[in-house]
């Protein structure tokens, strides 16, 4: 994942879409999202209506592993919780596929 998108980035994408919307010929079949975990980004901001509960889970990590995770999160411009979510989602998906 790259840097965190800003409101200006989203506005530019919306403007580009408005100017260059896909035509019916370009849209083929249903849109599928392969990894739903990619769409989740933690709890919604205060004041935002939530469509479900996002319970917390505490995890203890050795200091060296925690530091590596924080450095990775900083490099990817995400919170450490996002790195944990991705890791757990990948592990669970792999486990399900093997079953």
PyMOL commands that set and color helices and strands:
alter all, ss='L'
color gray80, all
select helices_A, chain A and resi 7-19+36-39+63-76+80-98
alter helices_A, ss='H'
color red, helices_A
deselect
rebuild
show_as cartoon
